Amino acid sequence: MPQFEQVGVFSSLIFWSLVSFAILFVLLKKYAFPPILEALEERESKIRNDISSAEQLRAEGQKIKAELEAELKKAHEKANTIVQLAHDEAKKNQDKLLQETQAKIKQMQQEAEYEIQSSRNKLFNDIRNYAAELTVASVEKFLRKRLDDQTSQELINESIDEVIRSMEQSAN
Amino acid sequence: MLRNAIGKRYADALSKSITDARNLDGVLWSLQSFCSAFEAQPDLVRFFAHPGIPQENKAQMVQTLCDQLKAGDAVRSMILLLTERKKILFLRSIANYFEKVSDERLNQVRVTVSATRELANDQVNHLRDALGRILNKKIIIETRVDNTLIGGVTLQVGDTVADASIRNRLSILKQAIEKEEVV
């Protein structure tokens, strides 16, 4: 290459360039690199820390998420239990109300039947009493009209025999 | 209760004081006459019950009444004793008990027969003979007319009643109809 054909011309330049590079390198290594490296390390450390923090936060987040999910699941279960209990309670109340209503209806029915029976009995009693009164009054009226002296005497004679028989039975 | 106890005590005492049973009827008649007089004359009751009238006046009144009724000594003594002990107002109870005691001693029983018509003699005699045979006692029959019986007779001997009247039969009929079950 033509560039390397001129080495002889620029040898001193190359030499001094190398020397100045070396000096610059040494200076840089002594004064510039350490703070830069330190800064880089700090930066790296910070980034590592940040990453670590982020990882930790992420882990915590995951944990919180898991906890929240668990809480949510629990809340779900609890809600389901409450709903089930409410449902059971409502069913129980409904059954109880139904039973009470049925018992009340039965009692009302029995009371109504009893009342009907009482009214029926009372009515029949009244009819019987009225029929008895009417019959006796009619028979008495009839007998008073039809009983003449002869019949009365015959009746008295029969009654005397009857009371004598009655007294005989009592004496025996 | 007290009235009964007093009546029984004095009646028993009076009966014991009469030894001859044949006099019992006369004594009973006198006692009943006194009772009738007391019941007919309320003033007589007030006279004997009045605490202000002297005992001598009451005794005098008893003697007068006994003379009028021709009461025997036993009755006279009894009435005087009752006046003295202020028990004259129990005379009805005493007479009733004496009737029972007298009937027991005389082995007789009083029978009340009620009928719608006055009983004929042969009916009364038939009843007396039959009851005398059944009860083995002398029967004294008192007859009453009761038109409420409608027909037939009722008979009362002491606490026993034999009712063969139409009224009783109608009453039984009425009870039977009232008890009749309706299907």
Chai-1 contact restraints between the chains, C-beta under 6 A:
chainA,res_idxA,chainB,res_idxB,connection_type,confidence,min_distance_angstrom,max_distance_angstrom,comment,restraint_id
A,F124,B,V182,contact,1.0,0.0,6.0,A-B,restraint_1
A,R128,B,E178,contact,1.0,0.0,6.0,A-B,restraint_2
A,N129,B,E178,contact,1.0,0.0,6.0,A-B,restraint_3
A,A131,B,I177,contact,1.0,0.0,6.0,A-B,restraint_4
A,A132,B,K174,contact,1.0,0.0,6.0,A-B,restraint_5
A,A132,B,I177,contact,1.0,0.0,6.0,A-B,restraint_6
A,A132,B,E178,contact,1.0,0.0,6.0,A-B,restraint_7
A,V136,B,L170,contact,1.0,0.0,6.0,A-B,restraint_8
A,V136,B,K174,contact,1.0,0.0,6.0,A-B,restraint_9
A,L143,B,I150,contact,1.0,0.0,6.0,A-B,restraint_10
A,L147,B,G151,contact,1.0,0.0,6.0,A-B,restraint_11
A,S152,B,T116,contact,1.0,0.0,6.0,A-B,restraint_12
A,S152,B,R117,contact,1.0,0.0,6.0,A-B,restraint_13
A,S152,B,G151,contact,1.0,0.0,6.0,A-B,restraint_14
A,L155,B,G151,contact,1.0,0.0,6.0,A-B,restraint_15
A,L155,B,G152,contact,1.0,0.0,6.0,A-B,restraint_16
A,I156,B,A115,contact,1.0,0.0,6.0,A-B,restraint_17
A,I156,B,V153,contact,1.0,0.0,6.0,A-B,restraint_18
A,S159,B,G152,contact,1.0,0.0,6.0,A-B,restraint_19
A,S159,B,V153,contact,1.0,0.0,6.0,A-B,restraint_20
A,S159,B,A164,contact,1.0,0.0,6.0,A-B,restraint_21
A,I160,B,L127,contact,1.0,0.0,6.0,A-B,restraint_22
A,I160,B,V153,contact,1.0,0.0,6.0,A-B,restraint_23
A,E162,B,A164,contact,1.0,0.0,6.0,A-B,restraint_24
A,V163,B,L155,contact,1.0,0.0,6.0,A-B,restraint_25
A,V163,B,A162,contact,1.0,0.0,6.0,A-B,restraint_26
A,V163,B,A164,contact,1.0,0.0,6.0,A-B,restraint_27
A,I164,B,A130,contact,1.0,0.0,6.0,A-B,restraint_28
A,S166,B,A162,contact,1.0,0.0,6.0,A-B,restraint_29
A,M167,B,I134,contact,1.0,0.0,6.0,A-B,restraint_30
A,M167,B,A162,contact,1.0,0.0,6.0,A-B,restraint_31
A,E168,B,I134,contact,1.0,0.0,6.0,A-B,restraint_32
A,A171,B,I134,contact,1.0,0.0,6.0,A-B,restraint_33
